[in-house]
């Protein structure tokens, strides 16, 4: 039975053409989930590289049952199966048995964006690729919010959930926390807030309210991390570090100092526009944040942009949920490698 914080099971039946895989097939594909095939690990499970009998390479996401319930699993399978966009990871199939719950996804040879920006094996990304990734992620979010048959709020946007294909094109992944918005509905509410400090919007953290503008808020950190090559703090006490730093530089007309020192060259106008758009996306009042349709336009336009307002540096708004780490109603995921 789907819980009240997920979409209705009658409305989200599994459609499209995802294939059902039996457990033995996926064991063989991943060499019994060997360490040598491990691609990454996150809060909800481990991802392995696999090869199917037809020689197709896939990524097998083996979920932790105690962290990822049947509701989240059904939600993720049903959503991904119905979403088709070049900037979203494609679902190949799934496996559900008494022992296991797994997603079989298209294989992304360059893994996740965070491994390029600040992983143990950090690799250089030139500015052209970074700008391409920012625009690709924006188009993927726009599709979820406006252009798909469903209206989806992702709720867990972060650099570790942006995967890169062989051509370094970005694809958004991990839809276990995604939610469907019905018709002209503008926002929804949950009794259990989940996410990572520094990425989640204040209205979501404090009041359990989420909307498309919550994803816009998360997008701004992806932009600032791509520009700076620095990871935003996931600590409760310093979760707005990168935004605060970007704002202080902006006020002093020193924004280019935010740029990753590993970049040999870049387009200053594009960088400044990305930082400017990022700061517009962190307005404390969600109604003042631009929609993703506006964001995609502003990123590629030379039109003048409105001046950003100083962001709120923290979540203490006197609400029932103020991101107190001891608050048992919250399910906040600390940043960890994928």
N, C-alpha and C positions, 0 to 999 in steps of 0.2 A: 504493500500500500504506500502510495506517495504521500509524504508529509505535507503540511500546509505551507512550508517554506519552499516547496518545489512546485513545478508545474503539474497540472492534473494528468493522471495516467491515461485517461480517455482521450485527451487532446494530443498527447505526445507518444502515440504508439510508434514503434520502430518501423520506419518506412525507408524507401530508397533501396540500395542493393548491398548493404554490409553483409559479409559472409559470416556464418557461424562456424567457428573452429573448435574441434574437440581438443581436450587438454594434451593428448599424446602428440598431436600435430605440432602444437606450439612448444612442447618439450623438445621435440626433435629439431624444430627450426632454430631454437636458441641453444642447442647442445646442453639441454637440461638446465637452462638459465645459468650458464657458466659465468664466472667472474670475467673471463676474457671477452665476453659479449656484452658486458654491462656498459650502458651509455650514460647513465646518470641515476640519481636518487633524489627524491623529494619527500615532502611530508606525507603524501598519500600512496607512495609506492616506488618501485624501481623499474627502469626502462632498459630493455635488452635489445640488441640487434639480432635479427633473425632472418632466415632465408627459407621461404616456403618451397614445397615440392616443385612448383613451376619456376623456381629460381628467382622469384620476386623478393627483393630485400624489403624488410619491414621493421618497424619499431614495436616491440611488444611491451605494453605497460602493465606490469603485474601489480595489482592494487593490494594494499594492506586492508584486510577486511575490517579490522577494528577501527580504522581511521576513515574508511570509505564504504559507507553502507550501501545496501541495495538501492535506496532511493537515489543517492548520488550517482551510482553506476548506471542505473536505468536512465537517469536524467542526461548524463554525458553521452551515452550511446544514442539516445533518441535525438538529441540536439545535433550532434556532429553529423549523423546520417542525413539530416535534412538541410545541411548548410553546404553550399558549393561556391567557393571563391578562391582565387589564386593566392590570397593572403591568409587563408585558413588551412590548417592541417587537415588532410582528408582521412576519414575513417575507412579502413579496408575491411575490418570485421571485428568480431568480439568472441569471447569465450566466457561462459558462465557454467560453473559446475559446483558441486557441493564443497569442493576444496578451494576453488579459485575464481577470481573475477579478473578478466584481462581485456584490454583494448588492443587491437591490432591497427597500427597507424602507418601512414606512408613514412618511409625512411628519409630522414633529413641528415645528410652526411656531415654537415657543418655544426650539428648539435644546436645548442642554445646561444642566444645573443650574449648572455652574461659571461659565458666562457671566453668569448672574444674580448669583451671589455675589461673584465677584471678577474678572470679565472686563474688557476695555478699555472695553466699553459697559455696565458694571455697572448693573443696574436693581434697583429696590427690591422686596423681597418682604416682605409683612407677616407677622406671627407666625402667623396662622391658616393662611396658605399654606405656611409653613415646616413647621408641625406636620403638616399634611396630607401634605406630601411625605415627611417622616420615616416616617409610618405607612404610606404607600403603598409606599415602598421596602422596609420591613420585611415587608409582606404579599407583595411580589414574591419576596423571598428565601425566605420561608416556603414559598411554592408550589414553588420549585425544590428545596428540601430535603426537603419532606414531602408536599405535596398533589398534585404532578404524577404522571403515570404513570412518569416517570423520576425518579431522584434525582440532582440536578445540583449540583455545586460550581462556582460562577462563576469564582473565582480572580482576577478583575480588577475588583472593585467599587471605584468612585471616582466623584466628582461629575461628571466629564466623561463617564462612562458611564451617567448618569441623564438621560434626555431628558424634555422637558416638552411635553405636547400643548396644544391651543388653550385648554383649561380649566385649565391648569397642573397637571394630574395627571401624576405621575412614571411613567416606563417605563424599565426596565433594558434596556440594550443591550450589544452586543459580547460574543459568546459564543465567540470564537476560542480562548480559553484554558480554556473550561469543560470539566469532566470528569464522566463518569457514574460513580456509585457503585452497585455491584451488591448487591441484596438487603439483608442485614444488615451488610454491610461498613461499618466505621466510618471508615476512613481509607485513603489511598493514598499512594504515594511516586513522586517523579519524580527523574530524574537532572539535570534542567535547570530551575532555578528562574527564574521570570519574574514581573515585576510592577513596582510603583513603591515606592521607599523611603517608609516612613511608613504604607503601607496594608497591607503583607503581614505575616502573623503570624510570630513568631520560630521556631516549629517548622518552618514552611515555608521560611523563609529559611536556617535553619541545617542542617536535616536533610532537606529535600525532602519532608517529610510534610505532606499537606494533607487537610482534612476539612471538614465543614460548619462546624466551629468556626473555621476559617480565614476563612470569609466573615463570621462574626460579628465577628471581630477587625477586618476591613475596614469593616464597617458602623459601628463606633464612630467612625471618622474622618469618615465622611459626616455623622453626627449632630453632632459637634463643629464641623465646618465650617459646617453650616447654622445652628447656634445663634450662632456667633461672627462669621460672615462673613469669617473669616480662613482662608487656605489653609495647610494643613499643609506644612511644608518637605519637599521631595523630595530634599534633599541627604543623602548617606550619613552625614554627620557630625552632622546635626541633624534626623533623620527622625522624632523623637518630640517635637518642640517643642510641638505643640498639646496632646498628652496630658499632658505634663509641666506645662504652664501650667494646664490644667484641674484637675489633681490638686493643685497648690499652692493654688489658689483654694478648692478643695473642703475641704482640710485647715483652712483659715483661715475657713471659713464665709463666703466671699466669692464664691461661684459665679456670682452674677448679674452680676458684673463681666465675665464672659466674653461676655455678650450683645452682639450687633452694635450699635454705637452709632447706626446708621441707623434702628433700630426705634423708632418713636414710642411704641408701647405693646405690651405682651405680657402673657401670663398667667404670673406668677412660678412657680406650682405646676407648670405644664406644662413650663416651661423647666428647672426644677430636676430634675424627673423625667427629662427627656431626658438631661441631663448625668449624672445618677446611673446611668441605664441604660447610657449610653456608657462610663462608667468600669467598670461590671461586665463589659463586653464585651472589656476589654483585659487580663484576667487572664493572667499569663504562662503558667500551666498551662492548656492548652486544655480539659481536663476540668472546670475550674472556671468556664468561661464558660457563660452561659445558652444554651440552644437558641433558635432563632428563634421557636418557639412560645411560649417564656417571654418573650422580648423583646416580641412583639406584645401579650401579655397585660399586661406591666408598663407599657407605654407608655400603655395606655388604662384602667388600673385605679387605684384610689385606695388599694390595699393597701400596707402598709409594705414597703420593699425591704431586702434584706440590705446590710450595709455593704461598700463596695468595698475591695479590698486594693491597696496601692500597686503600680502597674504597673511592669514592667521597662522601663527607659529605655535601650533598645539591644538589640543582637542578639549580643553577644559571649558565647557560651555554650560556647566551646571545641569547636565541632563542625567538620565538614569544610567547611562553607559559612558563613562569618561575615560575609557581605555585604561582603567586601573588594572595592573597585571594580576591583582588578587581577585578580580571580579569573575565569579564562576559562570556568569551568563555569557561570557565571551569565549570565542574560539579563535584566537589570534595565532597565526602561523609565523614563527620567526623565520628569517631568511636562511635558507640552506641550499646547498648545491643540488643541481638536478642530475 
